[in-house]
Structure formats: structure tokens, C-alpha cells
Amino acid sequence: MFISEAFAQTAGPDPTQGLIGTMAPLVLMLVVFYFLLIRPQQQQRKKLMESIAALKKNDMVVTSGGLVGKVKSLADDEIRLELGPNVEVRVMRYAIAEVRSKTDPAPANDSKPASE
């Protein structure tokens, strides 16, 4: 009746491992994710946006729906694609998923043919 109850004390935090030791694996994992996943995807997206901005007539493109066509005309936000003979569709610029081949510029008329 006069005996007080004894409560076990819990051990405090490990003094050898501070906040830096606790957060280091998490920070390391975030850095690895950034360089292996996020950064390459951002670079690929930037490259695609540059190639879409540089589109010109007769470039071959693939839409996000899987249609492959040749660019016939360009507008601000819309592209007219030729999918086959007498088959043209209008596609929004953001629906372009891949630029397959770019047309090379025609040589200047003042250049000499290779046979001369």
C-alpha cells in the first residue's frame, strides 16, 4: 500500500545518430531518382517540344493516337497531316508524339552538280 509503482523508462534517442544520419538515406534516394528518372524525362520532353516548334512542311510525324503522316500545312496550334492519298486530318500540335524524319533543305541553285 505504501510501495510506489515503478515505471520503466524508455531509452532516449541514439546520441550517435543525429538528424543528418536519419535524413541521409532519404536525400540520397531523392538524388538518385532525380538523375535516373526525372532529369532524362525532362530532357526528352524539351527535345520533343523543340522539334515540334521546328516542324515544317513534308516532315513525317507520329501522333499520340498512333497515326503516321506527312505535314501538309502548319498553323499556330494546328497541323494538317496527310495520312494517305486524298486523306488529310487536322491535328493539334500537342498531339504530336514523335517527329520521325525531317526533310533536308533543298540545295541552292548556284551549287555545281557533283559530275562536273
Secondary structure as UniProt FT lines:
FT   TURN            15..16
FT   HELIX           19..33
FT   HELIX           34..38
FT   HELIX           39..53
FT   TURN            57..58
FT   STRAND          60..63
FT   TURN            64..65
FT   STRAND          68..74
FT   STRAND          78..84
FT   TURN            85..86
FT   STRAND          87..92
FT   HELIX           93..95
FT   STRAND          96..101
FT   TURN            109..110
FT   TURN            114..115
//
